[in-house]
Structure formats: C-alpha cells, structure tokens
C-alpha cells in the first residue's frame, strides 16, 4: 500500500515538474525575439536618352561608382543645335511681326496716303465738273450720247478711286485689326514653345546619373544610332538601403511600421546594422526561393521593407541577412 502511494506521489511530482518545465520553456520561447530572414533589396534603373541620335561618347563603364548629376554620355548634338538656331530665328521673326502690327503705320506712310486722297479728290472734282458741262451741252443737243456716257463713267471711276483712298487712310489712322494682332501673338507663342522644346531636346543629348549608384551593365558603344528611350546603362542604386524580409501570419502583429530591429550579416555576426520597418505588404504570398529560412517555403508570408538607418558600403545588394526584433 505504501509502495503504491509512493508511486502515485512520484508520478504527481513528475507531472508537476513536467508542467513547470513546459510552462518555463513556453515562456522562454515567447521571450525570444522574432527572427526573420531576407536579402538586401536590389533596385535598378534603366538609363537612356530622351531623344534619338548617334551616340558620341560614354564616360563610365560597368562597375564604376556614380554620383548624382555625374556625366555618363553624350549624343551628337549638331542636328539639335541647328534646330535650336532655327527656332530662335522663328521667334525673332514672330516678335518683329507682332511689334510691327502693334506699332501701326508710320507717319510717312500716313502722309503719303493723305496726299493720294488729295490727288484723287482733285481728279474727282474735275471729272464731276466735266460731267456737268456735258449734261448742259446734252440739254442743248450740243454733244453726243457717247460723250455724255464717257464723262459719267470717268466721274464714277474717279469717285470710286477717291473712296478707296479714304478707306485706306482710315485704316492707316486706326491701325491694324485686333484679330491680326491676336493672330501674331498666337504665332509668337507657338514659336516660343517650339524654341523651348528645341532647348530641351539639346539638353537631353547629355545623359547624367539621377542618383548615387553603381553601373551594372553598359548596353551599347559609341557610334550606335539610338532611338529615344533605348537603354544605355543599368544603374544599381545604393541609397537608401532596403532589406526585403518576410513574416508569417502568426507573427504579423509584431511587424508594425516604425518598429526598430537589428540586421545581421555573415561577415559581421556580432555587429548588427540597425533599421526600422517602413512598409508591410497588405497581401500574402509564398516565400520566394531566394530567402533562406528554416521554415517551410510553402508557408504564406507577408513582405516587409526594412529601411537600414546606418548602412555602409559593406552592405551589398542581394546579400542575405538575418533580421531580429528587439525583445518586448
């Protein structure tokens, strides 16, 4: 009986110890920081000219580091210089025409038209007097019908010429029509837009680096005829540095934007980089094969973008890293 009771007591003690160990182990696991695996994100930019032409020169090669605004290459700009000069001449011509219309007619031109009006007024007065004399003679049967009709025709022609000169003088005094001036203004604006485009096209014959990075590929060589947008270089961006990592659904609650964490590489396992979560994907996906993780690769995970705050040149793009969250 005593042996049976002792066995029961031992069994109870073992169960209590096992439960205590299990609880302790569970707490230890819960206290362990969340560990994720990923890679330094590779981000590339395809660089090319915005205009077409013959490639004149390239100044960098594969593997060269680049700085923002650094000259990378140039096209033969002679056709674009010619186009710019033509556009400048068109703008100058349009400005001169608008200025001429805005200024109106010169005083010498107006004086000339006044003189023309006076001459035609005198011619009309003579023709009208001659017609009246012919009418008097016709009443006395002293002239022919043809002579009378010729006098009337001459008077009418002189009157028409006089009216034309008066209309011309009125036009010269009032200046050009508003519609003509507006047309000249629109023509000037159109030529100025063409000039701006010609200047932009000439500027685009030079290719510069948009940001810091490294040349991954050099696709062509000088002398090549390029169409607009053709890739000349592929640039790998170096700043800012991002890490692409993945978290499963059970740990998703710990991965919040702004959470601080440590980033370890194989080359410096005891000296981590630091970063924070900048983005958490709203959709799940399968873990990519490039990510080395001890979990099953078929598990659905959520992608994280980690911004490295103290990156240096030793943190290369594509490098595998381990990401650990701080203990709660």
DONUTI-436692 format. One line per field, with one value per residue: residue number from 1; residue in three letters; x, y, z of N, C-alpha, C in turn. Coordinates in steps of 0.05 Angstrom, whole numbers, plus 5000, padded with zeros to 4 digits. Layout:
// DONUTI-436692
i: (NUM,...)
aa: (ala,...)
n_X: (X,...)
n_Y: (Y,...)
n_Z: (Z,...)
ca_X: (X,...)
ca_Y: (Y,...)
ca_Z: (Z,...)
c_X: (X,...)
c_Y: (Y,...)
c_Z: (Z,...)
// end
This chain:
// DONUTI-436692
i: (1,2,3,4,5,6,7,8,9,10,11,12,13,14,15,16,17,18,19,20,21,22,23,24,25,26,27,28,29,30,31,32,33,34,35,36,37,38,39,40,41,42,43,44,45,46,47,48,49,50,51,52,53,54,55,56,57,58,59,60,61,62,63,64,65,66,67,68,69,70,71,72,73,74,75,76,77,78,79,80,81,82,83,84,85,86,87,88,89,90,91,92,93,94,95,96,97,98,99,100,101,102,103,104,105,106,107,108,109,110,111,112,113,114,115,116,117,118,119,120,121,122,123,124,125,126,127,128,129,130,131,132,133,134,135,136,137,138,139,140,141,142,143,144,145,146,147,148,149,150,151,152,153,154,155,156,157,158,159,160,161,162,163,164,165,166,167,168,169,170,171,172,173,174,175,176,177,178,179,180,181,182,183,184,185,186,187,188,189,190,191,192,193,194,195,196,197,198,199,200,201,202,203,204,205,206,207,208,209,210,211,212,213,214,215,216,217,218,219,220,221,222,223,224,225,226,227,228,229,230,231,232,233,234,235,236,237,238,239,240,241,242,243,244,245,246,247,248,249,250,251,252,253,254,255,256,257,258,259,260,261,262,263,264,265,266,267,268,269,270,271,272,273,274,275,276,277,278,279,280,281,282,283,284,285,286,287,288,289,290,291,292,293,294,295,296,297,298,299,300,301,302,303,304,305,306,307,308,309,310,311,312,313,314,315,316,317,318,319,320,321,322,323,324,325,326,327,328)
aa: (unk,unk,unk,unk,unk,unk,unk,unk,unk,unk,unk,unk,unk,unk,unk,unk,unk,unk,unk,unk,unk,unk,unk,unk,unk,unk,unk,unk,unk,unk,unk,unk,unk,unk,unk,unk,unk,unk,unk,unk,unk,unk,unk,unk,unk,unk,unk,unk,unk,unk,unk,unk,unk,unk,unk,unk,unk,unk,unk,unk,unk,unk,unk,unk,unk,unk,unk,unk,unk,unk,unk,unk,unk,unk,unk,unk,unk,unk,unk,unk,unk,unk,unk,unk,unk,unk,unk,unk,unk,unk,unk,unk,unk,unk,unk,unk,unk,unk,unk,unk,unk,unk,unk,unk,unk,unk,unk,unk,unk,unk,unk,unk,unk,unk,unk,unk,unk,unk,unk,unk,unk,unk,unk,unk,unk,unk,unk,unk,unk,unk,unk,unk,unk,unk,unk,unk,unk,unk,unk,unk,unk,unk,unk,unk,unk,unk,unk,unk,unk,unk,unk,unk,unk,unk,unk,unk,unk,unk,unk,unk,unk,unk,unk,unk,unk,unk,unk,unk,unk,unk,unk,unk,unk,unk,unk,unk,unk,unk,unk,unk,unk,unk,unk,unk,unk,unk,unk,unk,unk,unk,unk,unk,unk,unk,unk,unk,unk,unk,unk,unk,unk,unk,unk,unk,unk,unk,unk,unk,unk,unk,unk,unk,unk,unk,unk,unk,unk,unk,unk,unk,unk,unk,unk,unk,unk,unk,unk,unk,unk,unk,unk,unk,unk,unk,unk,unk,unk,unk,unk,unk,unk,unk,unk,unk,unk,unk,unk,unk,unk,unk,unk,unk,unk,unk,unk,unk,unk,unk,unk,unk,unk,unk,unk,unk,unk,unk,unk,unk,unk,unk,unk,unk,unk,unk,unk,unk,unk,unk,unk,unk,unk,unk,unk,unk,unk,unk,unk,unk,unk,unk,unk,unk,unk,unk,unk,unk,unk,unk,unk,unk,unk,unk,unk,unk,unk,unk,unk,unk,unk,unk,unk,unk,unk,unk,unk,unk,unk,unk,unk,unk,unk,unk,unk,unk,unk,unk,unk,unk)
n_X: (5017,5038,5079,5049,5026,5071,5088,5048,5054,5105,5094,5058,5092,5128,5094,5080,5130,5141,5101,5115,5165,5149,5117,5157,5191,5157,5149,5201,5207,5169,5193,5236,5266,5233,5254,5274,5286,5321,5339,5385,5355,5353,5355,5344,5357,5340,5377,5373,5374,5329,5319,5330,5388,5458,5504,5555,5595,5615,5625,5633,5640,5622,5613,5633,5629,5577,5557,5505,5481,5527,5564,5548,5545,5542,5503,5511,5505,5497,5453,5412,5430,5427,5371,5356,5377,5346,5295,5303,5310,5259,5228,5248,5231,5175,5168,5183,5144,5098,5110,5111,5057,5033,5054,5031,5020,5072,5087,5103,5081,5026,5023,5034,4989,4950,4964,4953,4897,4883,4899,4865,4817,4819,4820,4769,4737,4747,4728,4675,4658,4667,4629,4582,4584,4579,4528,4499,4510,4486,4433,4425,4430,4482,4522,4545,4512,4549,4593,4572,4562,4614,4636,4606,4622,4676,4672,4648,4688,4729,4706,4702,4756,4772,4742,4765,4817,4804,4785,4831,4864,4834,4842,4898,4901,4873,4901,4924,4879,4847,4843,4884,4928,4921,4927,4981,5004,4990,5020,5071,5073,5069,5117,5153,5143,5161,5215,5229,5222,5262,5307,5303,5309,5362,5388,5376,5410,5452,5470,5459,5473,5419,5421,5460,5500,5517,5546,5515,5507,5531,5503,5511,5556,5597,5579,5535,5470,5416,5349,5298,5295,5321,5358,5418,5452,5448,5433,5451,5421,5447,5432,5372,5386,5351,5321,5292,5246,5209,5149,5110,5039,5025,5061,5053,5030,5071,5102,5102,5095,5151,5174,5232,5293,5346,5398,5433,5492,5531,5584,5593,5574,5568,5562,5512,5473,5426,5356,5290,5221,5191,5149,5094,5069,5002,4981,4985,5037,5075,5135,5193,5242,5293,5301,5331,5308,5292,5240,5182,5180,5134,5098,5051,5069,5082,5107,5161,5188,5249,5281,5347,5383,5436,5471,5528,5583,5595,5550,5522,5482,5432,5454,5447,5411,5399,5344,5327,5279,5273,5271,5209)
n_Y: (4976,5024,5027,5035,5083,5115,5111,5138,5189,5202,5201,5244,5285,5283,5297,5349,5373,5366,5397,5447,5454,5455,5501,5538,5532,5549,5602,5619,5613,5650,5696,5700,5739,5759,5729,5740,5727,5750,5791,5841,5891,5893,5945,5974,6019,6035,6071,6120,6160,6215,6232,6216,6195,6196,6161,6194,6193,6157,6159,6126,6058,5988,5972,6019,6069,6117,6186,6232,6270,6262,6261,6217,6203,6226,6249,6260,6326,6362,6363,6381,6430,6459,6457,6486,6537,6550,6552,6596,6637,6637,6654,6706,6729,6726,6759,6808,6816,6820,6865,6903,6903,6920,6972,6999,7041,7079,7150,7173,7139,7148,7202,7198,7171,7209,7248,7220,7216,7271,7280,7246,7268,7316,7298,7275,7319,7348,7310,7308,7361,7363,7325,7352,7395,7368,7348,7396,7411,7368,7378,7420,7397,7395,7359,7290,7227,7188,7217,7240,7195,7175,7215,7209,7158,7167,7203,7169,7130,7161,7176,7126,7114,7155,7142,7093,7110,7142,7102,7073,7110,7116,7065,7066,7105,7084,7039,6969,6912,6883,6828,6812,6826,6792,6743,6747,6747,6696,6666,6680,6658,6603,6595,6607,6564,6523,6536,6529,6473,6457,6474,6440,6391,6394,6397,6346,6314,6301,6254,6242,6218,6200,6191,6168,6108,6045,6023,5972,5947,5960,5976,5990,6018,6075,6110,6081,6083,6110,6101,6141,6131,6083,6034,6050,6047,6005,6020,6007,6024,6055,6082,6101,6044,5984,5927,5867,5828,5773,5755,5709,5696,5688,5718,5768,5810,5833,5859,5919,5983,6026,5998,5982,5947,5897,5882,5829,5805,5753,5767,5802,5781,5796,5849,5885,5918,5973,5986,6002,5984,6000,5989,5945,5892,5888,5841,5769,5722,5669,5646,5670,5633,5652,5667,5645,5606,5571,5553,5522,5529,5535,5562,5615,5683,5751,5808,5850,5915,5938,5993,6011,6045,6057,6044,6020,6015,5962,5933,5900,5897,5847,5814,5762,5767,5768,5785,5813,5825,5871,5851,5846)
n_Z: (5000,5017,4980,4933,4944,4947,4894,4868,4888,4869,4814,4811,4826,4783,4741,4757,4754,4700,4678,4699,4674,4621,4621,4634,4590,4549,4563,4556,4501,4484,4501,4468,4417,4355,4296,4230,4159,4102,4045,4023,3988,3917,3874,3812,3757,3692,3646,3595,3535,3523,3473,3404,3364,3344,3383,3415,3456,3516,3586,3630,3656,3665,3734,3754,3804,3816,3822,3840,3785,3755,3693,3642,3587,3517,3461,3390,3380,3339,3300,3335,3353,3306,3299,3343,3332,3287,3311,3345,3307,3284,3327,3334,3285,3290,3335,3314,3274,3305,3335,3294,3278,3325,3330,3289,3230,3198,3204,3157,3119,3128,3113,3059,3041,3053,3016,2970,2974,2969,2916,2887,2902,2877,2824,2822,2829,2781,2743,2758,2747,2692,2675,2688,2653,2605,2610,2608,2556,2530,2541,2507,2459,2441,2445,2439,2455,2469,2486,2532,2562,2569,2600,2647,2663,2673,2716,2755,2761,2782,2830,2856,2861,2896,2942,2955,2969,3014,3049,3056,3082,3129,3151,3160,3198,3241,3254,3257,3251,3309,3307,3274,3305,3349,3323,3309,3360,3378,3341,3356,3408,3395,3367,3408,3443,3410,3410,3464,3467,3431,3459,3503,3478,3460,3510,3528,3500,3531,3579,3647,3714,3755,3809,3866,3855,3824,3763,3731,3680,3614,3558,3503,3453,3434,3373,3359,3331,3362,3386,3417,3487,3488,3525,3556,3600,3658,3723,3789,3848,3908,3953,3986,4031,4030,4062,4043,4074,4104,4139,4177,4184,4238,4266,4249,4277,4306,4270,4255,4224,4231,4272,4308,4293,4288,4243,4217,4186,4153,4151,4194,4248,4301,4302,4291,4239,4240,4236,4212,4205,4145,4111,4105,4070,4046,4026,4023,4005,3974,4004,3974,3934,3940,3991,4049,4098,4158,4162,4130,4060,4033,4063,4072,4071,4092,4060,4081,4082,4102,4126,4126,4174,4185,4143,4106,4059,4061,4062,4016,3956,3949,3986,4035,4096,4167,4207,4267,4317,4371,4440,4473)
ca_X: (5000,5057,5093,5030,5023,5096,5089,5029,5067,5127,5082,5048,5115,5139,5075,5083,5156,5139,5084,5131,5185,5135,5110,5181,5200,5138,5156,5227,5202,5155,5212,5256,5259,5225,5276,5266,5308,5315,5362,5387,5339,5366,5338,5358,5345,5350,5382,5374,5369,5301,5318,5345,5412,5482,5519,5581,5614,5607,5647,5635,5638,5610,5627,5641,5610,5566,5546,5482,5489,5552,5561,5551,5548,5531,5496,5520,5485,5497,5425,5396,5440,5414,5343,5353,5381,5322,5274,5309,5304,5229,5217,5255,5214,5148,5168,5185,5118,5079,5117,5102,5028,5026,5062,5014,5034,5090,5076,5109,5061,5000,5025,5032,4961,4935,4970,4938,4869,4881,4901,4841,4795,4821,4811,4740,4724,4749,4710,4647,4653,4665,4603,4560,4585,4569,4499,4488,4511,4466,4407,4423,4435,4507,4541,4534,4506,4573,4610,4560,4566,4643,4640,4594,4640,4701,4665,4643,4714,4744,4693,4710,4784,4772,4732,4786,4839,4794,4784,4859,4872,4821,4856,4924,4898,4862,4920,4916,4855,4853,4845,4911,4947,4918,4939,5010,5011,4989,5042,5095,5072,5075,5146,5168,5141,5180,5242,5233,5226,5288,5327,5301,5320,5391,5396,5372,5432,5471,5459,5472,5463,5398,5426,5485,5496,5539,5538,5513,5511,5535,5489,5518,5581,5596,5575,5509,5446,5397,5322,5292,5287,5337,5374,5447,5464,5431,5445,5442,5420,5460,5419,5374,5388,5328,5322,5266,5244,5182,5139,5086,5015,5024,5079,5048,5024,5096,5115,5087,5112,5166,5186,5261,5304,5374,5403,5459,5504,5550,5610,5596,5552,5566,5560,5489,5463,5401,5336,5262,5202,5179,5126,5085,5051,4976,4973,5003,5050,5092,5163,5210,5263,5319,5303,5339,5295,5288,5212,5174,5179,5107,5081,5044,5082,5078,5133,5168,5210,5263,5299,5372,5390,5465,5483,5554,5589,5598,5523,5518,5455,5428,5466,5428,5413,5381,5332,5317,5265,5281,5254,5187)
ca_Y: (5000,5046,5029,5046,5112,5128,5113,5159,5215,5206,5208,5271,5304,5284,5313,5378,5382,5368,5421,5471,5457,5463,5529,5554,5532,5565,5630,5625,5616,5675,5718,5702,5759,5748,5728,5737,5724,5764,5799,5869,5894,5902,5964,5982,6039,6034,6098,6124,6187,6221,6238,6197,6206,6179,6162,6205,6184,6147,6166,6106,6030,5971,5971,6046,6082,6141,6206,6246,6290,6255,6257,6189,6201,6248,6244,6280,6347,6381,6368,6395,6457,6471,6461,6508,6562,6555,6560,6623,6655,6638,6671,6734,6738,6729,6783,6832,6819,6830,6893,6919,6906,6936,6999,7012,7052,7102,7177,7178,7124,7162,7226,7190,7164,7234,7261,7205,7224,7297,7278,7234,7287,7336,7284,7271,7346,7354,7293,7316,7386,7357,7312,7372,7410,7351,7347,7421,7410,7349,7391,7438,7380,7403,7337,7264,7210,7174,7235,7243,7170,7174,7234,7198,7136,7179,7214,7147,7118,7179,7175,7101,7116,7173,7127,7073,7124,7150,7078,7066,7129,7109,7041,7074,7121,7067,7017,6942,6900,6867,6799,6808,6827,6767,6721,6750,6738,6666,6656,6683,6637,6577,6594,6606,6536,6507,6543,6515,6445,6454,6476,6416,6369,6397,6389,6317,6299,6294,6235,6244,6199,6212,6187,6152,6080,6031,6014,5943,5939,5981,5961,5998,6031,6100,6105,6068,6100,6103,6113,6153,6112,6058,6031,6054,6036,5996,6030,5996,6046,6048,6096,6088,6015,5970,5898,5854,5804,5761,5747,5693,5709,5687,5739,5793,5831,5846,5874,5944,6005,6041,5980,5982,5920,5894,5867,5815,5792,5732,5779,5815,5769,5808,5878,5888,5944,5980,5995,6003,5975,6023,5980,5918,5886,5881,5816,5747,5710,5647,5654,5666,5613,5665,5672,5621,5606,5543,5545,5511,5550,5537,5578,5642,5703,5779,5821,5874,5932,5948,6015,6010,6072,6062,6027,6028,6002,5933,5921,5898,5890,5819,5799,5751,5779,5759,5808,5806,5845,5875,5837,5864)
ca_Z: (5000,5019,4954,4914,4950,4939,4864,4860,4896,4850,4788,4813,4826,4756,4725,4764,4744,4671,4672,4705,4653,4597,4623,4632,4562,4533,4569,4544,4472,4480,4506,4446,4396,4329,4277,4202,4140,4077,4029,4016,3963,3893,3859,3789,3740,3664,3637,3566,3525,3517,3445,3387,3352,3344,3408,3410,3476,3542,3604,3651,3648,3685,3759,3763,3823,3805,3840,3827,3766,3740,3665,3633,3558,3501,3434,3371,3384,3316,3290,3355,3353,3282,3304,3363,3318,3270,3328,3354,3285,3281,3349,3328,3264,3301,3352,3296,3261,3326,3341,3272,3279,3349,3326,3268,3206,3203,3197,3128,3103,3130,3097,3031,3035,3052,2990,2949,2977,2958,2887,2877,2906,2855,2799,2823,2824,2753,2729,2763,2733,2664,2671,2689,2628,2584,2614,2598,2527,2521,2542,2484,2436,2430,2448,2433,2478,2476,2502,2558,2577,2576,2623,2671,2671,2685,2742,2773,2767,2800,2856,2868,2869,2919,2965,2963,2983,3040,3066,3063,3102,3154,3161,3170,3222,3263,3259,3248,3264,3333,3300,3263,3327,3364,3307,3312,3387,3379,3326,3373,3430,3383,3362,3434,3452,3394,3419,3490,3461,3419,3481,3519,3462,3461,3537,3531,3486,3552,3599,3673,3734,3771,3838,3871,3849,3811,3737,3728,3653,3594,3537,3476,3450,3417,3345,3355,3327,3384,3386,3443,3507,3488,3549,3552,3624,3681,3747,3815,3868,3933,3976,4012,4030,4040,4064,4038,4091,4103,4165,4174,4195,4267,4277,4235,4296,4316,4248,4250,4212,4250,4292,4305,4293,4283,4218,4219,4162,4160,4154,4220,4263,4327,4300,4273,4230,4252,4217,4221,4184,4131,4096,4108,4048,4054,4015,4029,3982,3981,4009,3950,3937,3946,4020,4064,4124,4168,4160,4104,4040,4022,4081,4063,4087,4084,4054,4096,4073,4125,4119,4142,4181,4188,4122,4095,4033,4064,4059,3987,3947,3945,4008,4054,4123,4188,4219,4293,4331,4399,4459,4482)
c_X: (5018,5072,5075,5027,5048,5098,5071,5041,5089,5115,5071,5070,5126,5121,5078,5109,5155,5123,5099,5152,5172,5127,5134,5192,5183,5145,5182,5224,5188,5174,5233,5248,5252,5248,5266,5290,5301,5341,5361,5374,5355,5347,5354,5342,5357,5352,5384,5369,5339,5297,5334,5370,5435,5497,5547,5602,5601,5631,5650,5632,5626,5627,5635,5620,5602,5556,5523,5492,5514,5546,5566,5556,5535,5524,5509,5498,5482,5468,5408,5405,5427,5385,5338,5357,5357,5299,5278,5303,5273,5217,5224,5237,5186,5147,5168,5158,5098,5085,5108,5072,5019,5032,5044,5032,5050,5077,5080,5088,5033,5000,5022,5004,4944,4939,4954,4908,4864,4881,4876,4816,4795,4812,4781,4726,4724,4729,4681,4639,4649,4638,4580,4560,4573,4538,4486,4488,4490,4438,4403,4429,4462,4529,4528,4528,4531,4591,4598,4565,4596,4648,4629,4612,4665,4695,4662,4670,4730,4732,4701,4739,4787,4763,4752,4809,4830,4794,4812,4870,4860,4834,4883,4922,4889,4881,4909,4892,4863,4857,4873,4932,4945,4930,4970,5020,5011,5012,5068,5096,5079,5105,5163,5166,5159,5209,5248,5237,5253,5310,5327,5314,5351,5401,5395,5392,5454,5457,5474,5459,5442,5404,5452,5479,5521,5529,5538,5519,5515,5526,5500,5545,5578,5594,5548,5487,5425,5369,5317,5283,5303,5355,5404,5461,5441,5446,5433,5444,5432,5447,5391,5376,5364,5334,5294,5265,5214,5174,5114,5063,5015,5041,5074,5042,5048,5109,5097,5106,5125,5180,5217,5272,5333,5378,5431,5467,5524,5578,5614,5573,5548,5564,5537,5486,5436,5382,5309,5244,5189,5153,5120,5065,5024,4966,4994,5014,5066,5121,5179,5233,5290,5322,5309,5327,5291,5259,5205,5170,5151,5088,5075,5056,5075,5105,5136,5190,5223,5283,5323,5381,5420,5481,5510,5559,5592,5571,5516,5490,5454,5440,5445,5433,5393,5370,5320,5303,5275,5262,5233,5192)
c_Y: (5025,5050,5042,5076,5127,5132,5136,5187,5222,5215,5236,5292,5306,5301,5343,5389,5386,5393,5446,5476,5467,5492,5547,5555,5549,5595,5638,5630,5643,5699,5721,5723,5746,5751,5723,5735,5738,5771,5829,5873,5905,5920,5976,6003,6036,6063,6099,6153,6191,6228,6218,6211,6186,6183,6171,6195,6174,6151,6146,6078,6014,5970,5998,6057,6109,6160,6220,6268,6285,6250,6228,6186,6224,6237,6265,6302,6366,6385,6384,6424,6472,6476,6483,6535,6570,6565,6589,6643,6658,6656,6700,6745,6743,6754,6808,6837,6830,6859,6912,6924,6923,6966,7014,7022,7076,7128,7182,7163,7138,7187,7220,7184,7190,7249,7247,7213,7252,7297,7267,7251,7307,7323,7281,7298,7353,7337,7300,7342,7380,7343,7333,7389,7394,7348,7373,7421,7390,7361,7410,7423,7387,7382,7311,7248,7195,7192,7239,7218,7167,7192,7223,7175,7146,7190,7191,7133,7135,7179,7149,7102,7133,7158,7106,7086,7133,7125,7070,7084,7123,7084,7049,7089,7105,7044,6990,6931,6883,6838,6793,6808,6801,6743,6722,6741,6708,6654,6658,6662,6610,6575,6593,6577,6518,6512,6528,6485,6439,6456,6451,6392,6370,6389,6359,6300,6292,6276,6237,6224,6213,6210,6171,6122,6068,6021,5984,5934,5964,5968,5967,6012,6056,6093,6093,6089,6091,6115,6123,6131,6087,6057,6033,6041,6025,6004,6017,6018,6037,6061,6104,6057,6003,5940,5888,5829,5796,5751,5731,5707,5709,5708,5766,5816,5846,5864,5898,5965,6021,6024,5979,5953,5920,5876,5855,5804,5771,5744,5793,5806,5783,5838,5884,5917,5949,5991,5995,5995,5999,6015,5951,5912,5878,5854,5794,5736,5686,5657,5649,5647,5626,5670,5646,5623,5577,5535,5534,5534,5554,5553,5605,5662,5731,5793,5846,5889,5944,5970,6014,6038,6078,6045,6038,6012,5972,5919,5922,5889,5860,5802,5788,5762,5765,5784,5799,5830,5847,5860,5856,5873)
c_Z: (5000,4993,4933,4918,4942,4909,4854,4865,4876,4822,4788,4812,4797,4738,4730,4752,4713,4663,4676,4683,4627,4597,4621,4603,4544,4537,4556,4514,4466,4483,4485,4426,4370,4310,4249,4184,4114,4063,4027,3989,3940,3877,3836,3773,3712,3654,3607,3560,3518,3488,3429,3375,3353,3370,3403,3430,3501,3561,3627,3640,3670,3711,3770,3782,3811,3827,3825,3809,3750,3711,3657,3604,3544,3473,3416,3371,3361,3305,3309,3358,3329,3287,3324,3349,3300,3287,3339,3332,3281,3303,3343,3306,3274,3319,3335,3283,3281,3332,3319,3272,3303,3345,3306,3245,3213,3193,3167,3111,3104,3113,3068,3023,3034,3026,2968,2950,2964,2927,2875,2881,2884,2828,2798,2817,2795,2737,2733,2749,2703,2657,2670,2664,2605,2586,2604,2568,2516,2521,2518,2457,2423,2434,2443,2458,2487,2493,2530,2575,2586,2600,2649,2681,2684,2713,2762,2781,2786,2828,2870,2878,2894,2944,2974,2978,3011,3059,3074,3084,3129,3167,3173,3196,3246,3270,3249,3263,3288,3327,3289,3285,3344,3349,3310,3340,3390,3364,3341,3395,3419,3377,3387,3446,3437,3402,3445,3485,3448,3440,3498,3504,3463,3488,3540,3515,3506,3572,3625,3692,3751,3801,3841,3865,3836,3784,3736,3700,3635,3568,3509,3476,3432,3388,3339,3350,3346,3378,3414,3462,3507,3512,3542,3576,3642,3706,3771,3836,3894,3957,3968,4009,4044,4043,4060,4055,4091,4131,4161,4189,4225,4280,4265,4253,4306,4295,4241,4239,4234,4271,4287,4308,4287,4259,4219,4192,4171,4164,4180,4238,4290,4327,4281,4262,4243,4231,4229,4198,4171,4116,4102,4086,4058,4044,4021,4003,3992,3984,3984,3955,3945,3976,4035,4092,4133,4166,4132,4084,4028,4040,4068,4083,4077,4081,4071,4081,4097,4115,4138,4148,4183,4168,4115,4070,4036,4061,4030,3979,3940,3967,4027,4082,4141,4203,4246,4306,4359,4417,4469,4511)
// end
